Amino acid sequence: MAPPNSPPIRALILAMEYTPNIAGGVGTYVYELARGLVQEGCEVEVVAYTPGEPAVLREPRLTVHLVPPSRESLSQAAKLSLVGGLRLFNEDLLRAARERLREAKPDIIHFHQWHTHRAARALGQEAGVPVLGTSHYISEPAERWWGQTPDPEILEEERSLYDGSNPIISVSASMSRLIQETYGLSPALLHTIHCAMDAEPFRKPSHSPDDYARLRATVATPQDPIVLYTGRLHQMKGISAIFGAAERVLAKRPQVRFLLTGGTDSRESTKMVQELSQRYAPLLHRIKLLGKLPREHLGLLHRIADIAVVPSLYEPFGYTVIEAMASGLPLVVTDSGGPAEIVVPGETGLIVPVKPGAPGGPREVDVDAFADALLELLADPARARRMGETGQRRVVEVFNLPRMVAANLAVYHQVLRAPARPAPHAVAHEARS
């Protein structure tokens, strides 16, 4: 908790995403956190990447600076790796953030993911301001669990992120364990804070029952149960398990409809979707790919669906889980990562196992258990509705924005009271060079 009568904190947040419109989870978190901090009386400035034109968004006590890569960075980035390009963009971010320091010095600098840690650390050292990071994802060992070899340069960035220079917040207990086991970060520097959000846009219907009925009629008849997936179409998300489970479910309940929203983000994921569409071609009249949709449209789909699924091979937290729960949907999720910390089995949904592969090799969702869980909920709609109602209450009580903001503020105050931890010279030098 904040010390009594403590003055409002001035926070500078550095991130590669702001709002869910760029990629998803990190942008959602930063967007929700910034607004939540303002509601608690903080002064917040956000400096974040944009692929478009530079912009400054101003609200009371909140200013967001959207920074595109400089022409110099863009010209050099074509010759560099992904990580090399991000390191270069940290220079652009650092220059933009320095401008903010000339106007007002923050009390704390809060960066998100390794993508911005170099700029944040250099800025903190220059200004004598404590630096804190939030980790939303970990490449090692998680990427090996869906058959991907982590990029060595990304692993170098992760080692730097978790080197003990700064306190780190992780978004789930699962993530915290992986960080400790993989990189040996001291528990004293590691804080677990679940993600949260303003549930009201998902909790309250935004349209009339007739509007939802008309929308539902575009994809299913009133008698057809709808199973909904929202998220990226990526190997880590267990997309192949959705198709495999759908085949088993449709063999027994042919009236079920499966709706999948989201886009692919790589050649590999595009190829995966194409191969699954070919393999399960006879089922495509019951499995509909809707493409990527704005976050505000997801609530519409939640209102016409009966069950939501998140069968990820690993999920650091899972905003899609609490969005579906906030809308009153029961969930079927896997036991790998954050969703298993969100869903209470038998009360707000069902949890199915991810089966381990060879040591260090790919894992796979237990498709039979996944299909059985879906059939269990489809067979008892009244129970499924009760789970959805319980899940909605759980999101409001446990994954609410004031709780997440209070937890972040408690860490801020702890960091501000702690003795200064100088950033390693090498990191500061690299961020300037």
N, C-alpha and C positions, 0 to 999 in steps of 0.2 A: 504494500500500500504506500501511497505518497505520504511523506511526512506532513504533519498538520501545519496549515498556514504556509505551505511551500508555494513559491511563486510559479506562475505558468511556465511551462517549458517551451523553449524555441527549438524546434526540430527541423533538421534538413535531411530529406529523404532522397537517396539516389537509387534509380531503378531503370531497368531496360523496358519496363512495361508500365503503363498507367491506364486504367480501365481494362475490362476484359476484351477490348476490341482488337488487340494485337495478337495475343496468343491465348491468354486464359488465366490460370491460377495466380500467377505472380501479379499480373495487372489488377485482378479482382482484389487481392489482398491489399496492395498498396492503395488502391482507390478507397476501399472500406476503412483501412487504418487511418489514412489522412483525414477523412471526414470525421471519424470517431474521435481522433485526437483533438480536432477543432471543437467538437461538442463538449469536450472536457476542459476547454479553455486554453488549449495550447495554440501557439503560433506555428504554422507549418508551411514550409516551402518544399516542393517536390521538383527535382530536376530529373527528367526522364527522356529516354530515346523516343523519337518519332521518325517514321519513314517518310513523312510528308514535310510540309513547310514549318518553319519554326513558329511557335505560338506561345502566348502567355495567357493562362486562364486564371482569372481572379475571382475569389469569393471572400466573404468576411473571414479574416485570419488564415486564409489558405490561398497560396499562389503556386501555380503549376507552370513550370517552364519546360516546354517540349522542344527538345534539341535534336536536330538532324545531324548526321555526320557532315563534317566540313568537306569542301571540295577536295582538299588535300587528302583527307582520310579516304574518301571514295576512290580517288585515283590510285592510291596505294593498296587499298583493300583487295582490289582485283588480283593482285599478285601474292596475296597472303592467304593463310589458312583462316578458318572461321575464328579460331582463338586469336590469331594474329590481328585480324580485323577488329575484334572486340577490344584487344589491348590498345589498339590505335584509337578507337572511339573513346576509350577512357580519357585520352588527352582532351578530346572535345568536351567531354563531360566535366573534366577538371577545370577547364577554362571557363565554362558556363557557371560552375559552382563557385569559382573564385569571385565572379562578379557579385554573387549573392552575399559573399562574406564582406565585400566592400560596403554593402548597404547595412547589413546587420549580422553580427556574429551569432551563430546558433549555440545552444547549450550542448547539443549532441548531434552526431551525424549517424544516420541509420541507413545502411545499404542493404540491397536485396540480391542474393545469389552472388556467385563468384564474378559474374559479369561486370560488376561495378566496384569490386572491393579494392582494386588498385587505386582508382581515383579517390575513393572515400578515405583510404589510409593516408595517401599523400596529403589530402586536404586537411585531415585531422592533425597530422604532424605539423603542417605549416601554421595552422590556426591555434594549435594547442587545445583542441576540442576532442573529447572522448568519442570513440567510434564503436558502433555495434552493428552486427550483421544478422540477417535472417536467411536461413537456408531452406529453400523450398523443394529441393531435388538433390539427389546424389547419384552420380554415374557409376561409382564403384561401391558395391558389387552389382547394383540393381540392373544395369544394362545387360549384364551377362545372363540374367534370368529370362530374357526373351531372345537370346542368341546374338546379341550385339557386342562387339568388342569395344570397350570405352576408348575414346580418343586419348592418346598419351598426353597431348597438350592440355586437354580438359582435366586429366588427372593431376597434372602439374598445378593447374589453377586450384583444384580442390585441396591439394596438399598445402598450398599457400593459404587458402581460406581457413583451413582448420589447424593452422600452425600454432595457435595459442596467443596470437597477437591481440585478438579482440574477443569479447564475449560473443557467443552465437546463440540465436534463437532458432530452434527447429520446429516444424509444424506438426510433428506427431512424436509419440514415444518411440514408435518404430524407427523413425528417422534418427532420433537421438541415439538409439542403440547402434545403428549402423555407423554413425559418425564416430562413436567411441570405439567400436570394434575395428573399424577400418583405418581410422586416422589417429586414434589414441588421444583425442581431445579431452582435457580434464573435465570431469563432471562439474567442477566449480565454475567453469566458463560456459557451460551448456544449459540452456533453458528451453523447456518444452512448452509451447503455447499453441494450442489448436487454432486453426483458422476459424473465422466467424463471418457473419454478414448481417445486414439488415434483412430480415426474413419477410417483411411486410409485402414487398412486391410479388413474392411467390405465394405467401400465405393467403392473401385476399384475392378472390376472383376479380379480374379486371373487365370481364364481359358478362353478358346475360347468359343464362342456361341455353337459350335458343341459339345464341352465337356459337357456343361451344358445340352444340348438337350439329350445327351446320358444318363446322370445321371437322368434326369427327366423321361426318358422312362422306367427306372427301377421301378418307383412307380406310374406313371400315363401316360395317353395318352396326346398328345398336347391339346386336347379339355377339359381335366379334370382340373378344378381349384384346387389349393392346398392351404389348410389352415394349418399353421404351428404353433406348440407349441414347445418352447425350454425351458428346466428348469427341476428342480427336480419333480418327480412324488410324490407329497406330498399333504396332505389334504389342507394345507394353499394355495396351488397354484390353487385351483378351478378345479381340474382334473375331478371331477364328473360333473361339469357344462359343460366341453368340450364334454363329452359323451352325456349329455342331450341335448345340443344345436345341436350336430351333428345329433341326431335322428330327430329333427325338420327340420334341413336344408336338410337332405337327403330325407325327405318325399317330398320336393318340388324341390330339385336340386340333383337328385340321382347320378349325374356324379362327384360330389365334392369328393376330397380326403382329409383326415385329417392325418397329420403326427405329431407324438408326440415323441420328443427326451427326454432323461433323464432317470436316474435310481431312484429306491426307496432307502430310507435310514433307514428304520425301518421295523419291523414286521407289524406294523399297516398300513404303506403305501403300503407294498407288498400285504397285505390282501385286501386293498382297490382296487388296480389294478386288482387283481384276481376276486374280486366280480363284478367290472365294466365290465370286459371282459366276464364274464358269463352272466350278465344281458343284455348286448348289443351284445351278440354273433352274431346275424344276421347281424350286421353292421360291423363286423371286417374285411370284405373284403374291406371296405372303410376307416377304421381307423387302421393305422399301427403304432405299437410301435417300435421305432428304437433303444431303449436303450441309454445309456450314450455315448456321443461323445466328442472328444476333441474340445476345443473352436474354433480352426482353421477350423474345419470341418463345424461349424455352418454357416459360410459365404457361403459355397457351397449350403446348403439347402435354405438359404435366396434367392439365385439367381434363384432357381427353384420354389419358392413359390409365391403365389399371395397375401396372407393376413397372418399376424402374430397375435396371440392371447396371452394375458396375463390376464386371468380371476381370479387373486388371491383374496382370501378373505381378505388378507392384505399383502402388499408388502412395506417394508421400503423405497426402492428406485426402483430398477428394472433394472439391467444392461441388461437383455434380451430385455427390451424395446428399449434402445438406440442402441443396436446392430442391432436389426431388422430395426429400423429407418435409421441407417447409411447405411444399405444395400438397402434402397429405398422401404421398405415395408410399406403399411398402417397397422395400428394397431386397434384391438378391445381390450380394457382394462376395468378394473373395476374402480370405483370411490373411492376405499379404499386404501389410501396410496400414495406412490411416483408416480406410473404411471399416476395418474390424474394430477400431476404437470408437467409431461413430455409431454403428448399428448395434443394437442390443438384440442378440439372437432370440427369436421366438416372440419378441415384443415389438420391435420396429422393422423386422425383416428377418432374412435368413442368410447365413454365412456358409459358403462352400469352400473346400480346400483347394489350394494350389499344390500340385504334386511336385516334389523336388526331382530334378533330373540328376545326371552325373555330377560329381563334385565340380563346382564352377561352371556347369553347363546350363542349358535352357531348362526352364520349368514349364509346366503346363497346367491349365485349369482342369480340375476333375469335371469333365463334361457331363458324365452320367449324374454326378451329384448336382450339378448346375441345372440340368433338365429336370431332375426329380424335385428340386426346390421350386422351380417354376410351376410344375404340375401340382405341387402341394398347395401353392397359393391360388392357382387357377381353380382348383377343386373346391375351395372354400372362400368365396368372395367376401363373405361377412367378416371372416377372420382377417383377410387381407386389408379390408377397410379399417378394422380396429387397429391393425399395425400402423397403417398410414396416419391415423389420428394420434396414436401414441408417439410416432416419430415426429409429427408436427410439434407436439408439445415439447419433445426433447430438444429440438432445434431452438425453439424459443427460450427454453430454460438454460441450456448448456452451451449452445453455439451462437449466442447472441453477441452483437457488436460491442456493447458496453463491457462485457466480460473480457473479450479479447483485448480491447483498448486498455482496460485496467491492468491486465497482466503485462502488456507492453510498457505501460507507464511505471509499473513496479520495477521492471528491469531497468528502465531509464534511470530511475532514482537510485537504484543499487549501483549502476555504473557511475553515476555522477558522484556518489559518495566514496567510490573506490579510489585508491591511489592510481595515478596516471601510469599507463603501460605504453612505453614508447614503441612506435612501429619499427620493424626491422629496417635498417638502412637500405638494404637491397630492394625491398618493395617500394620504398619511397623514391629511390633513384629510378627504378624501372618505370614508375608511373609518370615521371617527368621527362624521361628520355625519348 
